[in-house]
Amino acid sequence: MALEMRVLQPDEWDVWYDQLELAFGGVPESPQERKLYASLTEAERSLGVWDGGTCVGSAGAFTFRLSVPGGTLVPAAGVTMVGVSPTHRRRGVLTSLMRRQLDDVRAAGEPVAVLTASDPAIYGRFGYGTAAYSLALDVDTSRVRLDVPPGTDAVRLRLVDPEEALADCERVYAALVPGRPGMPARQPGWERQALLDAPAMRAGGSPLKCVVAEGPDGAVAGYARYRVTPAWDLAGSEGRVDVFDLDALEPAAYAALWRYLFGIDLTWTVRANRRPVDDPVLHLVSDVRRSRPRFRDSLHLRLVDLAAALEARTYGSPLDVVLEVEDAFCPWNAGRWRLTADAKGGARCARTEEPAELALSVRELGSAYLGGMTLASLGAAGRVRELRPGALAAASRAFAGDVAPWLPHGF
């Protein structure tokens, strides 16, 4: 029987999501998680592949606005819920889903698509490049001290119910979005993701906790959401603090939150995942080695409308370069483009017949787009070819950002 691809109908969601769980190993999510993602799913942007009455493939997209260098929020498709049944792999199902999805993203006028990859080797062939990494820490708080800035002692900390603090936490998060490329502006409903706290998700830890930092005016200037996992051996306590979110508007509040987490009684490890790779905590700790930093890929990005995407961001220095772009999967991006940017941040990208000065694929442009991966490093790996002396260094300086891009949560 021929396979059929079609847009998801709302009453098909449970069957469609069951297939996704099967593709990821068959472990069912908690009812709380399923309820949240059922509410967030945009059925009209979700695709299913059916073999008779059986769903054998899925792909969805969330409607996001993503921060890019300069602070603009660019419309972006948050690619999600991609999976193929084990019985139907190696039959072109994933390729057909990616083909249809990118055509739909282009028709919707979204310049970029982004995703997090369960297997990062999959998506490069569809033009996605790794645009942001994340940092994980396991800090030995029995040996690592914090050197906090002036004003930290004046910050007031309060333990609050995560639900009651949600509005204040969201105000802090929203204020930070324009200053950090890669952060999605929270669409309605997404604030609930951070509060997921099913007992099955705790792995022996406490219910989710929230501490807020208040400045001298009493306004919330930062927050941390975390869980404490008690543990004991013959030597005594071996508890751990798992940090899920920590955001702050100024250095004293930021440092006060970390100091609080480091000082929780009966714990000797602070574990934080999905932090920015340039997280300021690396400059507060006395011993980075005993904080055990580790890095992994986080956000993968694809330029869907190359010209619109490159014009949406600002550049760190004036630029005038002709790019020869390869894009076999979205051929409307392929060809020669002249990208110019002035000192005020304005940019223009248009097709040209002028000689190319840099040659690269759309994948490399996706990696460099948020300013975290330099074109110079990609050039050193042979992924960008310099056709005019000096063009690579100039373009690399212009694309680079002041802060590392960061995706603070999955989707």
N, C-alpha and C positions, 0 to 999 in steps of 0.2 A: 504494500500500500504506500502511495506517495505521502511524503511528509507535508504538512500544511503549517505555514506561519501566519499568525493573525494577532491582532491587538487584543489584549486581555479584556475579558468581560468581568465586571466586578464580582459576579457570582462564581467565577472560576478561580478566585484568588487562593482558596485553601488548597486546591489540587495543584495549582501552579507553584505555590510556596512549598508544598510537600516535595515536589520534584527538586526544588532548589536545595532543600535539606538533604535529600538523597545524594545529590551531586557533591555535597560537602561532607559526605560520610555517613549520613543517616541518623545523626544524633538530633533529636527534636529540641527545639528551643523552648524556653519557658512560655507559659500562656501570656505573661506580661510582655515579653518581647514580641511574640506573634501579634498581639493586639496593637502594639505601637506601630510595627512595620506595616500592618494592614491599613492603619489609618494614614500612614505617610505615603504609601504606594500611590503613584499617579497612574491609574489603569490605562489612560489614553496614551501614556508613554511607555507602556510595558508590553513586551512581545512574548508570545509563547509559540513553541514549535510542537505540533501534535502529530502523533502516529495513531490514527484512528481516534479512540477516546482517551489515549494516554498522553499526558504532557511529557515531552522528552527534552525540552530545552527552554531556557528563559533568558531574558535580558530586560532591564528596566532603566529608567533615567529619572532623576529628580531635577526639578527646576531650581537651580542655584544662582546666586550672584557671588562671584569670586573676586577677592581683592587682588589687584595686580600692582606692580611698581608704580608709584605715584598716587595710590589710594583709590583709583577708580574701581567700582564694582562692575565687573564684566559678566553678562549673562553666560552661564555655563551649564552644560548637561552633566549631572553627576551620575555617571554610569554605575549601575549596581545590579545585584541579584542575577549575575551571569552564571549560568550553569548548564551542563549537558548531562543527561542520564548516562550512566556507564554503558548501557546497551547501545548507545547511538553515537559514541565517539568515533573520530576519524571518518566521519561521513559528511563533513562540510557544514554541520549545523552551526558551529560557532562562527565560522566565516560568514554565513548567510545572515546571522543575527547582527554581526558587526556592520555588514554592508547596509542592511536596512536601517539600522540605528543611526549611523553617521549620515545617511541621506536625510533621515527625519530631522536630525540636529541641524543640518544645513538649512533645511526648509523652514525650521523654526527661527532662524536668524541668530543662533547662538555661535559666537566665534570660536569657542573652545569646548572641549569635552574633557572630563577628568575622571579618574577612578583610583581605587586602591586595589592592588593585585594580590590575590591569594598565591599566584605563581607568576613572578615578574617576567619570566621568559616568554609568556604567552603574547603580550600585547604590543611588543615592538613591531611585529609584522603588520599590525594595523595602524602604525604611525604614532603610537604613544611613546613618549620619552619620560624618563624619571626626572621629575621637576623639583622634588623636595625629599629630603631625608628626615628621619626623626631620631631622637636621642633617648636612650634608656639608661637609667641609673640604679645601682644598688649600693647605697651609701652605708658604710659601717660607722654608725653614729657614736660607737664607743671610742673611735680613733679620729674621726673627722670633726673638726670644729668649724664654726661659721664666723667670719669677720664681717659684721653688719655695718651699714653706713650710719652716719649721724641721723638722729630723728627716729630710729627704730624703736627706742624705748617709749616714745610718745604715742605709738600706735596702740589703739585699744583692740583687743581680740574678743570675739564673742562666739560661743558655740550656739548654733541655731539649727532649727529643723530645715533640712535641704529644700523641702517644699516651700516653707515660709520665706526662705531667702532667695527664691528663684528669681524674682523680679529684679532685685538688687544685683545679683550675679549676672543676669543678662545685660543689664545696663553697663556693667564693667566690660563684659565681652564685646558688646557692640562698639564701645569707644575704642577698643584696640584693633578692630578689624581693618580700618584703612591703613594702619601703620605696619601691617605685616602681610606681605603677599602670600597667597595660598589659603588664607582664612576665608571660609564661606560666611556671608551674612546669614544669620539664622532666620530661616523661613518659619512661618507659624507651624507649631507642632514639634519642631526640631529641638526646642528647649527641653522637651520631655525625655529625650534620649539620655541625657546626663543623669536623670533620676532613676533609671532602671535599676532595680535592687531586689530582684527575686531571690529568695533563699538559696535556690540552686546555683546562683551566680556568685555566692559569697565564699565558697570553698573553705568553710570553717571560720571565716572572718565575721566581723561585726556588721550590723546594718550600716548603710551609707551615712557618713557624718559630714557636717559642713561647718567650717569656721570662717568668719568674716573679719576683715580688718577695717577699722574705722579711723579716719583722720581726726584732727583737732576739731573740725566742724561737725563731727558725728556722722558724716556721709560715708557710705561703704566705698572703700578704695581698693578692695581686693578680696579674694575668697579662695578657699581650697576645699575640695571635696575628696574624702579619703575613707579608708576602711582600716581597722586594726585587726590583725590576725594574731591572737595569743598563741604562744608555744612555750613549752617547758622541757628541760632536761635535768640531769642530776646536778648541773652547775647552777640552775636557776632559770630565770626567764630568758626567752629567745624570741620575743615578739617582733612583729614586722608591721610597718605602716605602708599601705599601698595608696599612692597619690594618683588620683584620676584627673583632676583639674586643679590648676593653680594659675590665677590671673591677677594682675594688680596694675594700677594706674601710675604708681610712682615707686621709687626704689625702697623707701622705708617700709611701706606696706608689704611689698614683695619679700623683703628680708625678714620681716616679722612673721610672715606666714611660714617660711621655711624654718625659722628658729623654733616656732611652735611645734612643727611636725618632727623636728629632730629631738625635741625634749619630752615627747610623750612617754610617760612612765611604763616600765616593763617592756620596752621595745628597743631594739639595737640595730635595726635596719630600716632605712627608708627607701622604698622602691617606687620609682616614677618611670612610667613609659610614655611614649608619644610626646616628648618634649622637643622644642626647637633645638637644632644642633648648636646654635649660639646662645643657649639659655644662660642668662646672667648668673645662675647659681654656680656655674663653673668657676666664676671669679670670686664667689663667696666662700667656697669650701677650702679648708686648709690643705687637703690632699686629694687631688683629682684622681690619682691612681686607685685609692681606696674607695672612691665613689663608683668605680667600675663602669665607665662610660662605654656604651655600645651603640652602633649606628645601623640603621637599615632603611631601605627605600620606603617611602610613604605615599606621596602623591605622584601619579602618572598623568601627564597632560598631552592632549593632542590639539593642534591648531586645525580647526575645521574651516574657518574663513581666515586664511592667512593674513590678508591685508587688514581686515577689520581688527584682528587680534593684535597685530604689531602696532597699529595706530592707537589702540586703546591704552597702552602703557606709556610711561615716560622713560627717559634714558638718562644715564648718569653723566653723559658728555655729548657734545654735538657729534652727529654721525651722518655720513653720506657714503653708502655702500651698495653695491649691486650684488644680489644674492642669486645663485643658480640653485633652485630647490628641486629636489626629487621627491615625488609623492605618487607612488603607483596606486595606492588604494583610494586616494581622493585626488584624481588627476586635475581637478580644477585649481589645485594649489601649485601644480608643477610648473616650472618655467623660470623665467628671469624677472626679478623684482628689484626695484630701486627703493631702498629705505633711507629716508632722511629724517633727522631729528635736530631740533635747535636747542639752544641753551635754556630756553624757557620750558622745555619739556614737550612741546608739540611735535608730532610725528606724522609723516606721510609715507605711504607704501603704495606703489603703483607699478604696473607692468612696464617693462622697458626693453629696448633692443640694444642697449649699451653693453659693452663687454663685462662679463661676470668677474667679480673680484673675490668672492668666496663661494665655494660649492659645498653643499650639505643636504641632508635629507630633512624632511619635516620632523622627524624624530628628534634630531639634534636641536632644531628650533624649539620644540616643545620642552626639551630639557633646560634650555637657556632662558626660556620665556619669563620665568618668575624671578630671575636674577640669582639663583642659587648655584647653578652649574655654569662655569665659565666656558665661553667658546674657546679660549686658549687651551684649557685642559682637554676639551673634546678634540681640538686640533692636534694636540700632542699624542692623542690616541689614534690619530688618523681618521677621525670621524668628520672633520671639517678640513677642506683643502683650501689653502691660500693661493689665489691666482694673481694677486697684486701684492708686492711686498708692503708690509705695514697694515694691510687691511684687517688681518685677524686681530692684532693687538688693539686697534682702534675700536673694532666692533665688540671685542670682549670687554673693554673698559665701559663702553656705553651700555651694554646689556646687564652688567653686574649690579647688584643691589647693595644697599647699606646694611640690611638685615636679611637673615636667611629666611626663605619661604617656609611656611609651617602649616600643616593640616592638623588641627587640634583634636579632631574626632573622626571616626569612620562614618561610612554611609553605605 
